[in-house]
């Protein structure tokens, strides 16, 4: 529950900053993360990971909220590039695979792995973006999100690869985004308001 609370808490400052126009996320990427988040949630739960499922719930609802805010604000959407098309295809294949095999825990884990690969493709442009322009993102939400997933590891009672892979991947992915943002703010001695 604590890990789930941290993951949901991560969206609060982020969505406020997006609404205030202080963070300008790419609506195309966030819509992909919504689709992939749904796929991760469905496949993770179906693969038998019920002890640490709460972060996955908010791993879907958080990007959905950001996508809705961006749509409401009529942010400019752009066409999918090749990497994003691959993410979309993998996310849809993962959802389709889940629909076909959701009753079989052993097969569902492969749909989960596809969704994680799709998410990995989607996070790469964000990591590149924060290394090149760290002033345009804020680290707090990414730190909360990553820490929430990191804590989810301690809720796992059935020690299988499929139970560990999502929280460990999300922990690493979120911190790969957060670290350049933290380093930039430490070097530039940014005020606390630039961290949130």
Buried (B, 14 or more C-beta within 10 A) or exposed (E): EEBBBBBBBBBBBBBBBBBEEEBBBBBBBBBBBBBBBBBBBBBBBBBBBBEBBBBBBBBBBBBBBBBBBBEEEEBEEEEBEEBBEBBBBBBBBBBEBBEEBBEEBEBBBBBBBBBBBBBBBBBBBBBEBBBEEBEEBBBBBBBBBBBBBBBBBEBBEEEEEBBBBBBBBBBBBBBBBBBBBBEBBEEEEBEEEBBB
